[in-house]
């Protein structure tokens, strides 16, 4: 993702399920046009739609 963000000079974001010990947070990652990770937001509680 970082390579693509750098190559096309744009911000790219994606969500993924992370393995973090005994729980699996839903995380959002944002890559900058420079190819760096700008930040990660981890959501430990599922939304009502995800919890069903």
N, C-alpha and C positions, 0 to 999 in steps of 0.2 A: 504494500500500500504506500509506504514512504517513497519507494522508487518511482511509482506511478505519479504521485503528487509532485515530486521533483521534476520528472520528465515533462509533464504537461503543465507545470507551474500553476497548480491550483490546490485548494483545500479539499481534502477527501475525508469523509467520516464513515465509520462502520460500527455495527454492533456485533458483539460476540459473547459467548458464554465462557467465562474464565474459571479455571480450576484454582481455587483458593482455599487450601486446607480441606475442611469437611463441608464447605458450601460452594455453590456455583453462582456467583453474581453475574447478572446481565450487565455488560460494560459497553460504553461508547468510547471510541478512540477517534481523535481528530489529528490528521497529519497536515502540516503546513506546506506551502509551495517550495520551501527549502528542503523538504524531505524529513523534517523532524516531527516527533510526536508532540503536539501542542498541549495535550491533556487527555486524561482518562477520567470518566465519570462512572462510578460503580454503583449499581442499584441492587441492594441486598434483599429488598422486599419486592415480590412480584406485583405487577398491576393486577387489577381484578380479572382482566381478561386472561392473563397468563396463569393465574392461580386456579383456574377451573380445571 
